[in-house]
Amino acid sequence: MTRPASASLSPVPRTATAEVHDVIKQRILDGHYRAHEYVREASIARELAVSRTPVREALRELVSEGWLEAIPHHGARVVAWTEKDAREVFELRLVLEPMAVRLAGGRIDAERLARLEALAGRMEALVERVEADPAVRNEIAFLNHDFHRLLVEASDNQRLASVLESVVRTSVIRRNFGNYDLDNLRRSMRHHREILEAIHAGCPEWAGHVMRAHLRAAQALHVRPPEPGGDQAPNT
């Protein structure tokens, strides 16, 4: 059966708006733009050598996605990460990510599993350099993001992956190792290894339980427990 002309395999050109969108988003993730910092339309247009129209459209998209907030008469600024944001993200991840890992345990292919093993090894090596070179925390954070993303993708559930991407897109995963001392980092790496061991052993439930413990440990470092008499976290 011949392929219709409209279904050509040639790549679809990316628009200027998409390019600007991705540049600004990556800068937020990298920490180039800080919380409450304004992203100026004119400056971006000049720097990227584009007209202000695609920049304006990209800023609108980033506001709708939750990366930026529109401040009347001032412009668009980077959304701050709050205690409430962190609590809500962990509440959702504690439900969704163990589910994704359980699904991945029964569906993952050898190539993706090998990539996860390689990422785990690279992170373990970097952790042992943290005390001598604190800057490697940034690299660990990026690799950790990739590790979690690959695990979720291995669930082969696109809706679940999309929801999780939406949940964590405010960059908590990429910049979350400042609170970790060496013992915390090593524990996190052990969790990664145990998740992979469980998958190798063909035990998805084990993998899901370890992911839950992994997230609970991270939650304890990022979210203060509720005050006595205040709102309590849901029983899970």
Secondary structure, DSSP 8 states (H G I E B T S, - for coil): ----GGG--S-----HHHHHHHHHHHHHHHTSS-TT-EE-HHHHHHHHT--HHHHHHHHHHHHHHTSEEEETTTEEEE----HHHHHHHHHHHHHHHHHHHHHHHHH--HHHHHHHHHHHHHHHHHHTTTTT-TTHHHHHHHHHHHHHHHHHHTT--HHHHHHHHHHHTTTTTTT--TT--HHHHHHHHHHHHHHHHHHHTT-HHHHHHHHHHHHHHHHHHHS----TTS------
